[in-house]
Amino acid sequence: MKKYDYIILGTGPAGYALAKKLSAAGKSILAIEGGLFGGTCPNVGCEPKIFLEGTVHTALMTQQLVGHGLVQEAKIDWQELMQNKKKRFDSWPEETKAIFYKLGDVAEGYGKFVGSHTIEVNGEKYEGSKIIIATGAHPHKVHFPGDELTHTSTDVLSLDNLPKKTTIIGGGYIGMELGTFLAAAGSEVTILVRSDRVLRNFYYDYTVQLVDEMEKRNIHIRLFIEIATLEKTTNKKELIITTKDGSRIETNYVLDASGRQPNVERLNLDEVGIKYSQHGIEVDNHLETSIKGIYAMGDVTSQKLPKLTTVAESEADYLFNLLEQNVNIPYYKPAIGTAAFTFPEIAQVGLNPEQAKLSPSQYKIEEHNLQGSSLYAGLNEKPAKLTLVFDKHNKLVGASEISATAADDINNFVPIIGLGLTKEEWVKKVIPIYPALADKIGGFLK
């Protein structure tokens, strides 16, 4: 049985970042992958998504500028867009695999625990002094009669032909973003949400405004709706959804975007007593599981952190410093910016204004309308709003925005919160470019 300094289960952003550092440090590593090398983000997640968003965002911007200097709006050629996406991304899994073979040994297949430090892949056993679980997550599936007719976000990101009518289950990141893309290209989109709101982790007031803007573009968002059955019509050209309240929806394509769940099923965690739940693998503040020498990072963990590539890569850096540089401190949990690439975008960092409103004596909330600036007026921005949260020491602790450029705007606030700067400290040390996006920050912190 071959022995390694490290066995890494999963080759996504977390596993990739850690493997590169360990290999450069001269450690023997075995990378195990049973799916696409590189994981979700670069292959069927955030990177192809943002590639498509480049065209979609531009097209939607032209819609709001017709009559403000543009003669006509842009039209999206979905087939051409998808062909260009495939040219860029289809080769990435094999290219990433080749990189891993240069970093160390590779076992292609799904790994499972057969001992506290022993992993089996395709009948072969390997021993690791330390084992890192970075297997990520996969699409959740809602079960009902006919659910075999639904599709996942992976399918949509390689969808050659645009459906005439699309129905989406779920109002989270995936459903709202892909709904925006498909509708912009010309599909009639209906989003079914079983609860009272979309994008639950974002500022409620802004999610309501987002829904209003999406409805104006003929994206139908229905709350408190669940599917009872899904079946083909007699001519098999359409699908019929029957909801639990008895209504019927005709559609051509159903995307199940009800969320994601951790990849733990194949790991045989019970064999060695690693604690986990439906939310993922339990880890302590050093990312160590319930078994000494076995760690977990990224989307497979049950941590209450945003499931983002940036977080996974941050955890990989942390584990390298912990295990190889003897930096024995708890995971630092930095300020984390996050965004939904809808139109308009919605983004935030730090404390959600809803939480701040529950403690009015502890926080001060500032609401800003951005439409008056020449920058936003020139984009015909409606809505464009920003909410800032300050603590008792006048430090910025939260920022939320809805606008066509919310992600870029909020990115400017991330270092302010992460570094713990007060208004006074910021304006003394920083003068941003005027009159660009970052200038809005200087104005609001004076």
Salt bridges, closest charged atoms under 4 A:
GLU53 OE2 - HIS57 ND1 3.30
GLU73 OE2 - LYS75 NZ 3.40
GLU94 OE2 - LYS97 NZ 3.41
ASP105 OD2 - LYS2 NZ 2.78
GLU108 OE1 - LYS97 NZ 3.27
ASP147 OD2 - HIS143 ND1 3.17
ASP155 OD2 - HIS151 ND1 3.62
ASP160 OD1 - LYS86 NZ 2.59
GLU177 OE1 - LYS49 NZ 3.20
GLU188 OE2 - HIS220 NE2 3.87
ASP196 OD1 - ARG200 NH2 2.89
ASP205 OD2 - LYS357 NZ 3.68
GLU213 OE2 - LYS216 NZ 3.11
GLU226 OE1 - LYS244 NZ 3.64
GLU265 OE2 - HIS138 NE2 3.68
ASP317 OD1 - LYS21 NZ 3.75
GLU324 OE1 - LYS27 NZ 3.44
GLU345 OE2 - HIS57 ND1 3.81
GLU354 OE2 - ARG197 NH2 3.15
GLU366 OE2 - LYS364 NZ 3.72
GLU366 OE1 - HIS368 NE2 2.98
GLU366 OE2 - LYS423 NZ 3.00
ASP439 OD2 - LYS440 NZ 3.93
